[in-house]
Amino acid sequence: MYGMIGKMTAVEGKRDELIAILLEGTTAMPGCRSYVIARDPAGANGIWITEVWDDQASHKASLALPAVKAAITRGKPLIDTFDQSTVTEPVGGHGLPVAAGR
Amino acid sequence: MYGMIGKMTAVEGKRDELIAILLEGTTAMPGCRSYVIARDPAGANGIWITEVWDDQASHKASLALPAVKAAITRGKPLIDTFDQSTVTEPVGGHGLPVAAGR
C-alpha cells in the first residue's frame, strides 16, 4: 500500500469552506482505501489529510479524476501553505477495506 | 471524532517485530474507526500510526483492553523513541465506517 500524511493551512477563515470542497471532491476514488480529513485543534486554519491507497499509481490516477480536478481548482485559492507531506508504507490495521472500484 | 497521528522509531532492526505486535494487539477496539500502521520509507526503523476514534473517551478506554495492554507490554522494549504525536479532529472522508462494538 501507499500512504500520505499531509498538513496544510487554509487562508484565514476559509478552513471549513476548504474542508467542504475536499469532502465533496474526494468520493469514489478507485484504489483509495482511506482518506481522512481532519481539523488541526492546535490552529484555527490547519487541516490534516491522511491517505491510504492500493499503490502509488492509484493515487496518481486519482489526480486526473474530474471530481478531484474540480476540487483542486476550487480549493487551491483557499490554501495558504502546504506545511508537511510525508509518504508512508501502510502495512495493515483497521479501516482499510479493499478499495472500491477494483 | 478524535484522531491521532504518531511517529515512533523502533530499536535498530526491531521494526517488523514491533509492527507485528501492534497489528496483533489492536484488533476489536470499540469506538475505533481507523487504525493504520505504516512503515516510514525514509528511515529503516520509523513507524507511523494514524488513528480515528469516535471520541477521546473511546481512545482512552482502549488502553485498558487486555489485548492492548499486552501489546504495550510486549512492544515497549522495542521502541527507541516517540518522535511525534499530534491530536486531530477528523471530520469525514473514506474508510471511516461506524466503529465495531457500538
N, CA and C atoms of all chains as a GROMACS GRO file, in nm:
protein
  612
    1MET      N    1   0.084  -0.120   0.000
    1MET     CA    2   0.000   0.000   0.000
    1MET      C    3   0.088   0.125   0.000
    2TYR      N    4   0.024   0.236  -0.031
    2TYR     CA    5   0.093   0.365  -0.041
    2TYR      C    6   0.016   0.466   0.044
    3GLY      N    7   0.085   0.536   0.129
    3GLY     CA    8   0.017   0.629   0.218
    3GLY      C    9   0.074   0.768   0.212
    4MET      N   10  -0.006   0.863   0.254
    4MET     CA   11   0.041   1.001   0.265
    4MET      C   12  -0.017   1.064   0.391
    5ILE      N   13   0.065   1.142   0.457
    5ILE     CA   14   0.021   1.223   0.571
    5ILE      C   15   0.057   1.367   0.538
    6GLY      N   16  -0.045   1.451   0.525
    6GLY     CA   17  -0.018   1.588   0.483
    6GLY      C   18  -0.084   1.689   0.574
    7LYS      N   19  -0.022   1.805   0.581
    7LYS     CA   20  -0.080   1.914   0.660
    7LYS      C   21  -0.080   2.040   0.575
    8MET      N   22  -0.191   2.107   0.574
    8MET     CA   23  -0.196   2.235   0.504
    8MET      C   24  -0.263   2.339   0.594
    9THR      N   25  -0.241   2.464   0.559
    9THR     CA   26  -0.306   2.573   0.630
    9THR      C   27  -0.394   2.649   0.533
   10ALA      N   28  -0.522   2.662   0.570
   10ALA     CA   29  -0.616   2.736   0.486
   10ALA      C   30  -0.594   2.886   0.502
   11VAL      N   31  -0.634   2.958   0.401
   11VAL     CA   32  -0.640   3.103   0.412
   11VAL      C   33  -0.729   3.138   0.532
   12GLU      N   34  -0.688   3.239   0.606
   12GLU     CA   35  -0.760   3.281   0.728
   12GLU      C   36  -0.913   3.280   0.710
   13GLY      N   37  -0.978   3.200   0.793
   13GLY     CA   38  -1.124   3.196   0.792
   13GLY      C   39  -1.187   3.108   0.686
   14LYS      N   40  -1.103   3.039   0.608
   14LYS     CA   41  -1.156   2.960   0.495
   14LYS      C   42  -1.146   2.809   0.519
   15ARG      N   43  -1.111   2.768   0.640
   15ARG     CA   44  -1.091   2.625   0.662
   15ARG      C   45  -1.215   2.542   0.635
   16ASP      N   46  -1.329   2.581   0.690
   16ASP     CA   47  -1.450   2.499   0.673
   16ASP      C   48  -1.490   2.491   0.526
   17GLU      N   49  -1.475   2.602   0.456
   17GLU     CA   50  -1.508   2.602   0.312
   17GLU      C   51  -1.416   2.507   0.236
   18LEU      N   52  -1.287   2.510   0.271
   18LEU     CA   53  -1.191   2.423   0.204
   18LEU      C   54  -1.219   2.276   0.237
   19ILE      N   55  -1.252   2.247   0.362
   19ILE     CA   56  -1.284   2.110   0.400
   19ILE      C   57  -1.407   2.059   0.325
   20ALA      N   58  -1.507   2.144   0.310
   20ALA     CA   59  -1.628   2.103   0.238
   20ALA      C   60  -1.596   2.067   0.093
   21ILE      N   61  -1.509   2.145   0.031
   21ILE     CA   62  -1.468   2.117  -0.108
   21ILE      C   63  -1.392   1.984  -0.114
   22LEU      N   64  -1.304   1.962  -0.017
   22LEU     CA   65  -1.226   1.837  -0.014
   22LEU      C   66  -1.318   1.717   0.005
   23LEU      N   67  -1.417   1.730   0.092
   23LEU     CA   68  -1.510   1.619   0.117
   23LEU      C   69  -1.593   1.586  -0.007
   24GLU      N   70  -1.637   1.691  -0.076
   24GLU     CA   71  -1.718   1.671  -0.197
   24GLU      C   72  -1.636   1.609  -0.310
   25GLY      N   73  -1.513   1.654  -0.320
   25GLY     CA   74  -1.432   1.618  -0.438
   25GLY      C   75  -1.361   1.486  -0.429
   26THR      N   76  -1.365   1.423  -0.312
   26THR     CA   77  -1.283   1.304  -0.294
   26THR      C   78  -1.366   1.180  -0.267
   27THR      N   79  -1.481   1.171  -0.332
   27THR     CA   80  -1.562   1.050  -0.322
   27THR      C   81  -1.528   0.960  -0.440
   28ALA      N   82  -1.552   0.829  -0.421
   28ALA     CA   83  -1.540   0.733  -0.531
   28ALA      C   84  -1.407   0.744  -0.606
   29MET      N   85  -1.298   0.730  -0.532
   29MET     CA   86  -1.166   0.730  -0.595
   29MET      C   87  -1.115   0.586  -0.600
   30PRO      N   88  -1.106   0.528  -0.719
   30PRO     CA   89  -1.059   0.388  -0.729
   30PRO      C   90  -0.921   0.371  -0.665
   31GLY      N   91  -0.909   0.264  -0.588
   31GLY     CA   92  -0.780   0.236  -0.525
   31GLY      C   93  -0.758   0.307  -0.394
   32CYS      N   94  -0.855   0.388  -0.353
   32CYS     CA   95  -0.842   0.462  -0.226
   32CYS      C   96  -0.902   0.380  -0.112
   33ARG      N   97  -0.822   0.344  -0.014
   33ARG     CA   98  -0.870   0.265   0.100
   33ARG      C   99  -0.907   0.351   0.219
   34SER      N  100  -0.844   0.464   0.229
   34SER     CA  101  -0.874   0.553   0.340
   34SER      C  102  -0.834   0.695   0.302
   35TYR      N  103  -0.921   0.791   0.337
   35TYR     CA  104  -0.892   0.932   0.308
   35TYR      C  105  -0.962   1.010   0.417
   36VAL      N  106  -0.885   1.055   0.513
   36VAL     CA  107  -0.943   1.119   0.631
   36VAL      C  108  -0.902   1.266   0.636
   37ILE      N  109  -1.002   1.350   0.644
   37ILE     CA  110  -0.980   1.494   0.653
   37ILE      C  111  -1.008   1.536   0.797
   38ALA      N  112  -0.914   1.608   0.857
   38ALA     CA  113  -0.926   1.644   0.999
   38ALA      C  114  -0.884   1.789   1.022
   39ARG      N  115  -0.952   1.852   1.115
   39ARG     CA  116  -0.908   1.984   1.161
   39ARG      C  117  -0.787   1.968   1.253
   40ASP      N  118  -0.701   2.067   1.252
   40ASP     CA  119  -0.591   2.074   1.348
   40ASP      C  120  -0.640   2.151   1.470
   41PRO      N  121  -0.658   2.083   1.584
   41PRO     CA  122  -0.710   2.154   1.701
   41PRO      C  123  -0.615   2.260   1.753
   42ALA      N  124  -0.488   2.251   1.711
   42ALA     CA  125  -0.387   2.343   1.762
   42ALA      C  126  -0.382   2.475   1.686
   43GLY      N  127  -0.456   2.483   1.574
   43GLY     CA  128  -0.451   2.606   1.497
   43GLY      C  129  -0.582   2.630   1.426
   44ALA      N  130  -0.621   2.754   1.411
   44ALA     CA  131  -0.753   2.787   1.359
   44ALA      C  132  -0.770   2.750   1.212
   45ASN      N  133  -0.660   2.737   1.138
   45ASN     CA  134  -0.672   2.717   0.994
   45ASN      C  135  -0.607   2.589   0.941
   46GLY      N  136  -0.556   2.507   1.032
   46GLY     CA  137  -0.484   2.386   0.991
   46GLY      C  138  -0.574   2.270   0.955
   47ILE      N  139  -0.533   2.193   0.854
   47ILE     CA  140  -0.604   2.073   0.809
   47ILE      C  141  -0.503   1.960   0.791
   48TRP      N  142  -0.532   1.844   0.849
   48TRP     CA  143  -0.452   1.724   0.826
   48TRP      C  144  -0.528   1.633   0.729
   49ILE      N  145  -0.456   1.574   0.636
   49ILE     CA  146  -0.516   1.474   0.547
   49ILE      C  147  -0.429   1.349   0.552
   50THR      N  148  -0.491   1.236   0.586
   50THR     CA  149  -0.418   1.109   0.587
   50THR      C  150  -0.482   1.015   0.485
   51GLU      N  151  -0.400   0.954   0.402
   51GLU     CA  152  -0.450   0.876   0.289
   51GLU      C  153  -0.384   0.739   0.284
   52VAL      N  154  -0.463   0.639   0.242
   52VAL     CA  155  -0.408   0.507   0.214
   52VAL      C  156  -0.461   0.461   0.078
   53TRP      N  157  -0.372   0.424  -0.010
   53TRP     CA  158  -0.405   0.381  -0.146
   53TRP      C  159  -0.350   0.240  -0.171
   54ASP      N  160  -0.412   0.173  -0.268
   54ASP     CA  161  -0.359   0.041  -0.306
   54ASP      C  162  -0.212   0.052  -0.342
   55ASP      N  163  -0.179   0.155  -0.418
   55ASP     CA  164  -0.040   0.175  -0.461
   55ASP      C  165  -0.024   0.320  -0.509
   56GLN      N  166   0.097   0.357  -0.541
   56GLN     CA  167   0.125   0.494  -0.581
   56GLN      C  168   0.051   0.530  -0.710
   57ALA      N  169   0.036   0.429  -0.798
   57ALA     CA  170  -0.030   0.454  -0.926
   57ALA      C  171  -0.177   0.495  -0.906
   58SER      N  172  -0.245   0.432  -0.810
   58SER     CA  173  -0.386   0.468  -0.790
   58SER      C  174  -0.397   0.609  -0.732
   59HIS      N  175  -0.302   0.647  -0.648
   59HIS     CA  176  -0.303   0.786  -0.600
   59HIS      C  177  -0.282   0.882  -0.716
   60LYS      N  178  -0.185   0.852  -0.800
   60LYS     CA  179  -0.154   0.941  -0.912
   60LYS      C  180  -0.273   0.951  -1.007
   61ALA      N  181  -0.338   0.835  -1.031
   61ALA     CA  182  -0.452   0.834  -1.123
   61ALA      C  183  -0.568   0.918  -1.070
   62SER      N  184  -0.581   0.924  -0.937
   62SER     CA  185  -0.692   0.999  -0.878
   62SER      C  186  -0.684   1.147  -0.915
   63LEU      N  187  -0.564   1.196  -0.934
   63LEU     CA  188  -0.546   1.338  -0.963
   63LEU      C  189  -0.602   1.376  -1.100
   64ALA      N  190  -0.630   1.275  -1.181
   64ALA     CA  191  -0.687   1.300  -1.313
   64ALA      C  192  -0.839   1.284  -1.317
   65LEU      N  193  -0.898   1.242  -1.204
   65LEU     CA  194  -1.044   1.226  -1.199
   65LEU      C  195  -1.111   1.364  -1.206
   66PRO      N  196  -1.218   1.376  -1.285
   66PRO     CA  197  -1.285   1.506  -1.299
   66PRO      C  198  -1.323   1.569  -1.165
   67ALA      N  199  -1.378   1.490  -1.071
   67ALA     CA  200  -1.421   1.547  -0.943
   67ALA      C  201  -1.302   1.596  -0.862
   68VAL      N  202  -1.191   1.524  -0.872
   68VAL     CA  203  -1.071   1.565  -0.797
   68VAL      C  204  -1.010   1.689  -0.860
   69LYS      N  205  -1.005   1.691  -0.992
   69LYS     CA  206  -0.950   1.809  -1.061
   69LYS      C  207  -1.034   1.934  -1.029
   70ALA      N  208  -1.166   1.915  -1.026
   70ALA     CA  209  -1.254   2.028  -0.995
   70ALA      C  210  -1.230   2.076  -0.852
   71ALA      N  211  -1.211   1.979  -0.758
   71ALA     CA  212  -1.186   2.017  -0.618
   71ALA      C  213  -1.055   2.093  -0.605
   72ILE      N  214  -0.954   2.050  -0.679
   72ILE     CA  215  -0.824   2.118  -0.674
   72ILE      C  216  -0.838   2.262  -0.725
   73THR      N  217  -0.911   2.276  -0.834
   73THR     CA  218  -0.930   2.410  -0.892
   73THR      C  219  -1.004   2.502  -0.794
   74ARG      N  220  -1.110   2.447  -0.730
   74ARG     CA  221  -1.189   2.528  -0.638
   74ARG      C  222  -1.116   2.552  -0.506
   75GLY      N  223  -1.039   2.450  -0.462
   75GLY     CA  224  -0.977   2.460  -0.331
   75GLY      C  225  -0.848   2.539  -0.329
   76LYS      N  226  -0.776   2.539  -0.439
   76LYS     CA  227  -0.642   2.599  -0.442
   76LYS      C  228  -0.636   2.743  -0.390
   77PRO      N  229  -0.730   2.829  -0.428
   77PRO     CA  230  -0.723   2.968  -0.379
   77PRO      C  231  -0.746   2.978  -0.227
   78LEU      N  232  -0.800   2.871  -0.167
   78LEU     CA  233  -0.829   2.875  -0.024
   78LEU      C  234  -0.714   2.819   0.060
   79ILE      N  235  -0.608   2.771  -0.007
   79ILE     CA  236  -0.492   2.715   0.063
   79ILE      C  237  -0.386   2.823   0.078
   80ASP      N  238  -0.344   2.843   0.202
   80ASP     CA  239  -0.237   2.940   0.227
   80ASP      C  240  -0.101   2.874   0.208
   81THR      N  241  -0.076   2.763   0.279
   81THR     CA  242   0.052   2.693   0.268
   81THR      C  243   0.034   2.542   0.280
   82PHE      N  244   0.124   2.468   0.214
   82PHE     CA  245   0.140   2.325   0.240
   82PHE      C  246   0.254   2.311   0.340
   83ASP      N  247   0.222   2.258   0.457
   83ASP     CA  248   0.319   2.262   0.566
   83ASP      C  249   0.403   2.134   0.575
   84GLN      N  250   0.344   2.023   0.534
   84GLN     CA  251   0.412   1.896   0.552
   84GLN      C  252   0.350   1.793   0.458
   85SER      N  253   0.432   1.707   0.402
   85SER     CA  254   0.380   1.596   0.323
   85SER      C  255   0.477   1.479   0.337
   86THR      N  256   0.425   1.371   0.393
   86THR     CA  257   0.509   1.256   0.424
   86THR      C  258   0.452   1.133   0.356
   87VAL      N  259   0.535   1.059   0.284
   87VAL     CA  260   0.492   0.934   0.224
   87VAL      C  261   0.514   0.821   0.325
   88THR      N  262   0.415   0.730   0.332
   88THR     CA  263   0.428   0.615   0.422
   88THR      C  264   0.401   0.485   0.344
   89GLU      N  265   0.432   0.374   0.410
   89GLU     CA  266   0.404   0.241   0.353
   89GLU      C  267   0.313   0.165   0.449
   90PRO      N  268   0.181   0.188   0.438
   90PRO     CA  269   0.089   0.119   0.530
   90PRO      C  270   0.101  -0.033   0.517
   91VAL      N  271   0.097  -0.099   0.632
   91VAL     CA  272   0.109  -0.245   0.631
   91VAL      C  273  -0.016  -0.315   0.683
   92GLY      N  274  -0.105  -0.242   0.748
   92GLY     CA  275  -0.227  -0.305   0.796
   92GLY      C  276  -0.294  -0.222   0.902
   93GLY      N  277  -0.398  -0.281   0.960
   93GLY     CA  278  -0.472  -0.212   1.065
   93GLY      C  279  -0.620  -0.222   1.039
   94HIS      N  280  -0.694  -0.124   1.091
   94HIS     CA  281  -0.840  -0.121   1.073
   94HIS      C  282  -0.877  -0.010   0.976
   95GLY      N  283  -0.999  -0.024   0.918
   95GLY     CA  284  -1.050   0.082   0.831
   95GLY      C  285  -0.981   0.080   0.696
   96LEU      N  286  -0.934  -0.037   0.655
   96LEU     CA  287  -0.866  -0.049   0.525
   96LEU      C  288  -0.930  -0.159   0.442
   97PRO      N  289  -1.059  -0.147   0.412
   97PRO     CA  290  -1.122  -0.248   0.327
   97PRO      C  291  -1.058  -0.245   0.189
   98VAL      N  292  -1.079  -0.352   0.114
   98VAL     CA  293  -1.035  -0.350  -0.025
   98VAL      C  294  -1.103  -0.233  -0.092
   99ALA      N  295  -1.026  -0.159  -0.170
   99ALA     CA  296  -1.076  -0.034  -0.225
   99ALA      C  297  -1.193  -0.056  -0.320
  100ALA      N  298  -1.286   0.040  -0.320
  100ALA     CA  299  -1.398   0.037  -0.413
  100ALA      C  300  -1.346   0.055  -0.554
  101GLY      N  301  -1.422   0.004  -0.649
  101GLY     CA  302  -1.385   0.026  -0.788
  101GLY      C  303  -1.280  -0.069  -0.840
  102ARG      N  304  -1.247  -0.170  -0.760
  102ARG     CA  305  -1.148  -0.267  -0.804
  102ARG      C  306  -1.218  -0.396  -0.844
  103MET      N  307  -1.529   1.335   1.608
  103MET     CA  308  -1.431   1.226   1.613
  103MET      C  309  -1.300   1.277   1.672
  104TYR      N  310  -1.217   1.183   1.710
  104TYR     CA  311  -1.090   1.215   1.774
  104TYR      C  312  -0.981   1.139   1.698
  105GLY      N  313  -0.878   1.208   1.658
  105GLY     CA  314  -0.773   1.144   1.579
  105GLY      C  315  -0.636   1.164   1.638
  106MET      N  316  -0.546   1.076   1.598
  106MET     CA  317  -0.406   1.091   1.639
  106MET      C  318  -0.316   1.053   1.522
  107ILE      N  319  -0.208   1.129   1.508
  107ILE     CA  320  -0.104   1.097   1.410
  107ILE      C  321   0.026   1.087   1.489
  108GLY      N  322   0.084   0.968   1.491
  108GLY     CA  323   0.204   0.948   1.572
  108GLY      C  324   0.317   0.887   1.493
  109LYS      N  325   0.437   0.919   1.536
  109LYS     CA  326   0.555   0.858   1.473
  109LYS      C  327   0.646   0.807   1.583
  110MET      N  328   0.692   0.685   1.567
  110MET     CA  329   0.790   0.632   1.662
  110MET      C  330   0.904   0.567   1.586
  111THR      N  331   1.013   0.548   1.656
  111THR     CA  332   1.128   0.480   1.597
  111THR      C  333   1.154   0.354   1.677
  112ALA      N  334   1.158   0.240   1.606
  112ALA     CA  335   1.186   0.113   1.672
  112ALA      C  336   1.335   0.102   1.703
  113VAL      N  337   1.365   0.021   1.800
  113VAL     CA  338   1.504  -0.017   1.826
  113VAL      C  339   1.560  -0.077   1.696
  114GLU      N  340   1.684  -0.044   1.666
  114GLU     CA  341   1.750  -0.090   1.543
  114GLU      C  342   1.719  -0.237   1.512
  115GLY      N  343   1.661  -0.259   1.394
  115GLY     CA  344   1.636  -0.395   1.350
  115GLY      C  345   1.508  -0.459   1.404
  116LYS      N  346   1.434  -0.385   1.485
  116LYS     CA  347   1.317  -0.444   1.551
  116LYS      C  348   1.184  -0.394   1.494
  117ARG      N  349   1.188  -0.319   1.384
  117ARG     CA  350   1.064  -0.258   1.333
  117ARG      C  351   0.959  -0.362   1.297
  118ASP      N  352   0.995  -0.466   1.222
  118ASP     CA  353   0.895  -0.563   1.179
  118ASP      C  354   0.834  -0.637   1.298
  119GLU      N  355   0.918  -0.666   1.396
  119GLU     CA  356   0.869  -0.734   1.516
  119GLU      C  357   0.769  -0.645   1.591
  120LEU      N  358   0.803  -0.518   1.601
  120LEU     CA  359   0.714  -0.423   1.670
  120LEU      C  360   0.584  -0.405   1.593
  121ILE      N  361   0.591  -0.398   1.462
  121ILE     CA  362   0.469  -0.384   1.380
  121ILE      C  363   0.379  -0.507   1.399
  122ALA      N  364   0.438  -0.625   1.402
  122ALA     CA  365   0.358  -0.747   1.420
  122ALA      C  366   0.284  -0.745   1.554
  123ILE      N  367   0.351  -0.698   1.657
  123ILE     CA  368   0.287  -0.687   1.789
  123ILE      C  369   0.172  -0.586   1.785
  124LEU      N  370   0.197  -0.473   1.719
  124LEU     CA  371   0.093  -0.370   1.709
  124LEU      C  372  -0.028  -0.423   1.632
  125LEU      N  373  -0.004  -0.496   1.524
  125LEU     CA  374  -0.114  -0.550   1.444
  125LEU      C  375  -0.196  -0.651   1.524
  126GLU      N  376  -0.128  -0.735   1.598
  126GLU     CA  377  -0.198  -0.837   1.678
  126GLU      C  378  -0.278  -0.774   1.792
  127GLY      N  379  -0.220  -0.670   1.852
  127GLY     CA  380  -0.277  -0.618   1.976
  127GLY      C  381  -0.388  -0.517   1.957
  128THR      N  382  -0.410  -0.476   1.832
  128THR     CA  383  -0.503  -0.365   1.811
  128THR      C  384  -0.624  -0.406   1.728
  129THR      N  385  -0.671  -0.527   1.750
  129THR     CA  386  -0.794  -0.571   1.684
  129THR      C  387  -0.911  -0.548   1.781
  130ALA      N  388  -1.030  -0.534   1.723
  130ALA     CA  389  -1.153  -0.528   1.805
  130ALA      C  390  -1.146  -0.424   1.916
  131MET      N  391  -1.119  -0.302   1.879
  131MET     CA  392  -1.118  -0.194   1.978
  131MET      C  393  -1.245  -0.113   1.961
  132PRO      N  394  -1.337  -0.120   2.060
  132PRO     CA  395  -1.463  -0.045   2.048
  132PRO      C  396  -1.439   0.105   2.027
  133GLY      N  397  -1.513   0.162   1.934
  133GLY     CA  398  -1.501   0.305   1.908
  133GLY      C  399  -1.388   0.341   1.813
  134CYS      N  400  -1.315   0.240   1.766
  134CYS     CA  401  -1.204   0.268   1.674
  134CYS      C  402  -1.253   0.261   1.530
  135ARG      N  403  -1.244   0.370   1.458
  135ARG     CA  404  -1.289   0.373   1.318
  135ARG      C  405  -1.176   0.348   1.220
  136SER      N  406  -1.057   0.381   1.258
  136SER     CA  407  -0.943   0.360   1.168
  136SER      C  408  -0.818   0.355   1.252
  137TYR      N  409  -0.731   0.258   1.217
  137TYR     CA  410  -0.604   0.244   1.289
  137TYR      C  411  -0.506   0.188   1.187
  138VAL      N  412  -0.422   0.274   1.136
  138VAL     CA  413  -0.333   0.234   1.025
  138VAL      C  414  -0.188   0.238   1.070
  139ILE      N  415  -0.122   0.125   1.054
  139ILE     CA  416   0.019   0.113   1.089
  139ILE      C  417   0.099   0.114   0.960
  140ALA      N  418   0.201   0.200   0.953
  140ALA     CA  419   0.277   0.216   0.828
  140ALA      C  420   0.426   0.227   0.857
  141ARG      N  421   0.504   0.172   0.767
  141ARG     CA  422   0.649   0.193   0.772
  141ARG      C  423   0.682   0.332   0.721
  142ASP      N  424   0.787   0.390   0.774
  142ASP     CA  425   0.841   0.516   0.723
  142ASP      C  426   0.944   0.483   0.616
  143PRO      N  427   0.913   0.511   0.490
  143PRO     CA  428   1.008   0.473   0.383
  143PRO      C  429   1.139   0.551   0.393
  144ALA      N  430   1.136   0.662   0.468
  144ALA     CA  431   1.255   0.748   0.476
  144ALA      C  432   1.355   0.700   0.581
  145GLY      N  433   1.318   0.601   0.661
  145GLY     CA  434   1.409   0.556   0.766
  145GLY      C  435   1.389   0.409   0.795
  146ALA      N  436   1.493   0.339   0.830
  146ALA     CA  437   1.487   0.193   0.845
  146ALA      C  438   1.403   0.150   0.964
  147ASN      N  439   1.385   0.237   1.063
  147ASN     CA  440   1.319   0.195   1.186
  147ASN      C  441   1.193   0.274   1.221
  148GLY      N  442   1.151   0.364   1.133
  148GLY     CA  443   1.038   0.450   1.164
  148GLY      C  444   0.903   0.385   1.138
  149ILE      N  445   0.807   0.416   1.223
  149ILE     CA  446   0.669   0.366   1.211
  149ILE      C  447   0.573   0.484   1.232
  150TRP      N  448   0.478   0.498   1.140
  150TRP     CA  449   0.371   0.595   1.156
  150TRP      C  450   0.243   0.523   1.197
  151ILE      N  451   0.169   0.581   1.290
  151ILE     CA  452   0.038   0.527   1.327
  151ILE      C  453  -0.064   0.640   1.318
  152THR      N  454  -0.168   0.617   1.239
  152THR     CA  455  -0.275   0.716   1.229
  152THR      C  456  -0.405   0.653   1.277
  153GLU      N  457  -0.475   0.723   1.363
  153GLU     CA  458  -0.592   0.667   1.432
  153GLU      C  459  -0.712   0.760   1.422
  154VAL      N  460  -0.831   0.700   1.410
  154VAL     CA  461  -0.955   0.776   1.420
  154VAL      C  462  -1.048   0.701   1.515
  155TRP      N  463  -1.096   0.773   1.614
  155TRP     CA  464  -1.184   0.717   1.717
  155TRP      C  465  -1.314   0.796   1.720
  156ASP      N  466  -1.419   0.730   1.774
  156ASP     CA  467  -1.546   0.802   1.791
  156ASP      C  468  -1.526   0.928   1.874
  157ASP      N  469  -1.447   0.915   1.979
  157ASP     CA  470  -1.422   1.029   2.068
  157ASP      C  471  -1.298   0.996   2.152
  158GLN      N  472  -1.254   1.095   2.228
  158GLN     CA  473  -1.135   1.076   2.309
  158GLN      C  474  -1.153   0.967   2.413
  159ALA      N  475  -1.278   0.954   2.463
  159ALA     CA  476  -1.305   0.853   2.566
  159ALA      C  477  -1.283   0.711   2.512
  160SER      N  478  -1.322   0.686   2.387
  160SER     CA  479  -1.304   0.551   2.333
  160SER      C  480  -1.155   0.521   2.314
  161HIS      N  481  -1.077   0.623   2.275
  161HIS     CA  482  -0.932   0.600   2.267
  161HIS      C  483  -0.875   0.566   2.404
  162LYS      N  484  -0.915   0.644   2.503
  162LYS     CA  485  -0.863   0.623   2.638
  162LYS      C  486  -0.902   0.484   2.690
  163ALA      N  487  -1.028   0.446   2.663
  163ALA     CA  488  -1.076   0.316   2.710
  163ALA      C  489  -0.998   0.201   2.647
  164SER      N  490  -0.953   0.221   2.522
  164SER     CA  491  -0.880   0.113   2.452
  164SER      C  492  -0.752   0.076   2.526
  165LEU      N  493  -0.694   0.172   2.595
  165LEU     CA  494  -0.567   0.147   2.664
  165LEU      C  495  -0.583   0.050   2.781
  166ALA      N  496  -0.709   0.026   2.820
  166ALA     CA  497  -0.736  -0.067   2.930
  166ALA      C  498  -0.775  -0.206   2.880
  167LEU      N  499  -0.789  -0.222   2.748
  167LEU     CA  500  -0.825  -0.354   2.694
  167LEU      C  501  -0.708  -0.451   2.714
  168PRO      N  502  -0.739  -0.574   2.755
  168PRO     CA  503  -0.632  -0.670   2.781
  168PRO      C  504  -0.536  -0.688   2.661
  169ALA      N  505  -0.590  -0.696   2.538
  169ALA     CA  506  -0.504  -0.718   2.422
  169ALA      C  507  -0.413  -0.598   2.399
  170VAL      N  508  -0.466  -0.479   2.423
  170VAL     CA  509  -0.386  -0.358   2.403
  170VAL      C  510  -0.279  -0.346   2.512
  171LYS      N  511  -0.319  -0.376   2.635
  171LYS     CA  512  -0.221  -0.371   2.745
  171LYS      C  513  -0.108  -0.471   2.721
  172ALA      N  514  -0.144  -0.590   2.672
  172ALA     CA  515  -0.042  -0.690   2.644
  172ALA      C  516   0.052  -0.643   2.533
  173ALA      N  517  -0.006  -0.579   2.430
  173ALA     CA  518   0.076  -0.529   2.320
  173ALA      C  519   0.172  -0.420   2.368
  174ILE      N  520   0.124  -0.334   2.456
  174ILE     CA  521   0.210  -0.227   2.508
  174ILE      C  522   0.326  -0.288   2.588
  175THR      N  523   0.293  -0.387   2.669
  175THR     CA  524   0.398  -0.452   2.749
  175THR      C  525   0.503  -0.519   2.660
  176ARG      N  526   0.455  -0.588   2.556
  176ARG     CA  527   0.549  -0.659   2.467
  176ARG      C  528   0.624  -0.562   2.376
  177GLY      N  529   0.554  -0.457   2.334
  177GLY     CA  530   0.614  -0.368   2.235
  177GLY      C  531   0.710  -0.265   2.294
  178LYS      N  532   0.685  -0.226   2.417
  178LYS     CA  533   0.760  -0.115   2.477
  178LYS      C  534   0.913  -0.129   2.466
  179PRO      N  535   0.967  -0.249   2.495
  179PRO     CA  536   1.113  -0.262   2.487
  179PRO      C  537   1.167  -0.248   2.344
  180LEU      N  538   1.079  -0.257   2.246
  180LEU     CA  539   1.122  -0.249   2.106
  180LEU      C  540   1.113  -0.107   2.052
  181ILE      N  541   1.064  -0.014   2.134
  181ILE     CA  542   1.052   0.126   2.091
  181ILE      C  543   1.174   0.204   2.140
  182ASP      N  544   1.239   0.270   2.044
  182ASP     CA  545   1.354   0.354   2.080
  182ASP      C  546   1.307   0.493   2.124
  183THR      N  547   1.229   0.560   2.038
  183THR     CA  548   1.181   0.694   2.071
  183THR      C  549   1.040   0.717   2.017
  184PHE      N  550   0.965   0.803   2.086
  184PHE     CA  551   0.841   0.858   2.032
  184PHE      C  552   0.878   0.993   1.972
  185ASP      N  553   0.860   1.007   1.842
  185ASP     CA  554   0.913   1.125   1.774
  185ASP      C  555   0.809   1.236   1.759
  186GLN      N  556   0.683   1.195   1.751
  186GLN     CA  557   0.579   1.294   1.722
  186GLN      C  558   0.444   1.238   1.761
  187SER      N  559   0.358   1.321   1.817
  187SER     CA  560   0.222   1.280   1.845
  187SER      C  561   0.131   1.402   1.832
  188THR      N  562   0.040   1.393   1.738
  188THR     CA  563  -0.045   1.507   1.707
  188THR      C  564  -0.191   1.466   1.719
  189VAL      N  565  -0.267   1.544   1.790
  189VAL     CA  566  -0.411   1.519   1.800
  189VAL      C  567  -0.481   1.591   1.686
  190THR      N  568  -0.580   1.524   1.625
  190THR     CA  569  -0.658   1.586   1.518
  190THR      C  570  -0.808   1.573   1.548
  191GLU      N  571  -0.887   1.645   1.470
  191GLU     CA  572  -1.034   1.637   1.479
  191GLU      C  573  -1.088   1.594   1.343
  192PRO      N  574  -1.091   1.463   1.319
  192PRO     CA  575  -1.140   1.416   1.189
  192PRO      C  576  -1.284   1.461   1.164
  193VAL      N  577  -1.311   1.502   1.041
  193VAL     CA  578  -1.446   1.548   1.009
  193VAL      C  579  -1.514   1.460   0.905
  194GLY      N  580  -1.440   1.376   0.835
  194GLY     CA  581  -1.502   1.289   0.738
  194GLY      C  582  -1.401   1.234   0.641
  195GLY      N  583  -1.455   1.166   0.538
  195GLY     CA  584  -1.369   1.105   0.438
  195GLY      C  585  -1.409   0.962   0.413
  196HIS      N  586  -1.314   0.883   0.368
  196HIS     CA  587  -1.339   0.741   0.340
  196HIS      C  588  -1.269   0.654   0.444
  197GLY      N  589  -1.320   0.529   0.454
  197GLY     CA  590  -1.256   0.435   0.545
  197GLY      C  591  -1.288   0.464   0.690
  198LEU      N  592  -1.404   0.525   0.712
  198LEU     CA  593  -1.446   0.558   0.849
  198LEU      C  594  -1.585   0.503   0.878
  199PRO      N  595  -1.602   0.372   0.868
  199PRO     CA  596  -1.734   0.316   0.900
  199PRO      C  597  -1.764   0.339   1.047
  200VAL      N  598  -1.891   0.325   1.081
  200VAL     CA  599  -1.926   0.331   1.224
  200VAL      C  600  -1.847   0.222   1.294
  201ALA      N  601  -1.789   0.256   1.406
  201ALA     CA  602  -1.698   0.165   1.473
  201ALA      C  603  -1.768   0.038   1.519
  202ALA      N  604  -1.694  -0.073   1.513
  202ALA     CA  605  -1.744  -0.200   1.563
  202ALA      C  606  -1.763  -0.191   1.714
  203GLY      N  607  -1.855  -0.270   1.765
  203GLY     CA  608  -1.872  -0.277   1.910
  203GLY      C  609  -1.962  -0.168   1.964
  204ARG      N  610  -2.025  -0.096   1.873
  204ARG     CA  611  -2.119   0.007   1.921
  204ARG      C  612  -2.263  -0.038   1.902
   0.00000   0.00000   0.00000
